[in-house]
């Protein structure tokens, strides 16, 4: 029986998803760089979607300064069992966090060859701003993507 609920993010959720398998082989590679992960626990600003006791995805925002935050997402292979509902919940929660916390600029980095991630970021309303050469811990290129909220 499916029992989806959103709860505050804990580091153990990220480790569970990494051990289970990320949503794309490219993310499995990044998961090998645990010390560099962007799964930032910020009370009230980071969350996990659970199916019973299993984390599906986690995400949140990390404020950089007034009005600007970095967005992050970790997603396991479990998301494929709940694609549409999980995507809608993530978009709704992300927009709510930004609006309720007066964030007018949300930005993130997406690996340049992670096609699924780029499409998903665009679906969330983020736009590519430029290519960041050798940005990743493995010297891979990433796109800086951002969404501007009209508050």
N, C-alpha and C positions, 0 to 999 in steps of 0.2 A: 504494500500500500504506500502510495506517495504521500509524504507529509512535508511539504516545503515550508520553511520558515527562515526569516532573517534574524541573525543574532550578531552580537559584537564579535569582531575578528579577534582571534588568538593565534599566536605563532604556530601552535600545533595544527591549526587548520591548513596552513601553507605546507607544512611538512607532510601532512596526510595526503594532500593533493599531489605533491612532488613524488611521493612514494607510490601512489596509485598510478600516476602518469598524467602528464599535462595534456592539454587539448591539441597539441601539435608537436611533432618531433623537434621542431626548432625551439620550442619552449622547454623541452626536455634538456636540450643542450644548455640553455640559459640557467635551468634549475641546478646545473652542476656548479654554478657560481653562487652558492648560497650566501656567502659573505657579502655579496653585492646586491642581494635582492632588494626590491623596492616595496616589500610588504611591510609597510610602516603602520605600527599600531598607534593610532591617535584616537583617544576616547571620544566616542560620538561621531567620528569621521571615517571609521573603517568597519567593515561588516562582512559577514559570510552568509551565503545562501546554503542552507542545509537541506538535505533530503534524509529524513529521519536523523541518524547520527553521522551522516557522511557529507563532508563539504563538497559542494558543486563548484562554486567560485567564490572568491573573495575580492574585495575592491575597496576603494576609498579615495580620499583626497588628503594631501599633505600641504597645508598652507606654507607658502614661501615668504610672502609678505602681504600686506593689506591688499585684498582684491585678487590675488593670484595664488593658484594652487596647482600642484602636480597631481595628476590622477594616476592610479595604478590598478591593475587587475591581475589576478592569478586564477587560472581556470583549469580544472581537471577534465579528463575524458568523460567524466560523469555528465558534463554539460550537454552532451549529445542526446541524452535521454530526456532533456527538458529545454531544448534549444530556444523555442519561441518564448515560453514563459520566463525562462532565466534571462534572456536578452531584454525583455520588457521590464522586468524587475530591476535589472542593472541600470538601464537608462533612466527609469523613474527615480531610483535612489540617488544616482549621480546628479541629476538635475536638482533634486530636492536638497541635497547637501550643498550644492553651489549656491542656490538661491537663498536658502535659510542662513547661510554663513557669509553672505555678501561677497561671493566670489564672482567677479565679472570676467576673469580669464582662467580657464581650465586648460592645462597643457599636459602633454605626455609624450613619450618617445616610443615609437614602434619600429621594430626591426625591419629594414627595408625589403627583405625578401619574405616577410611573413604576410602573404597575401590575405589570408583569412583575418588576421589582426588589423590590417590596413582597411579592409572593407568594413569590419566591425566598428572601428574608430570613426570612419566616415558615416556609418549608420547612426552612431551616437551624436553626430553633428560636428565632429572635429574636422578641421581642414589642414592639409599639409602646408607647412610654412617653409620647409627647407630640409635638405639632406645634411645630416651630421656625420661626417666621415670618421670612421674608426672610433665611434662613440662607445660601443659595447665593450665589456670586459675582455672579449675575445677579438677585439679590433674590428667588429662588424659595423656596417653603416646602419644608421637609424634615421627615420624621419621625425622631425619635431612636428607635432600636430597640436592644434589648439581650437578651442571653442570660446566664443565671446558671448556672454550673457548680457542682455539689456535689462538692467535692474531698475 
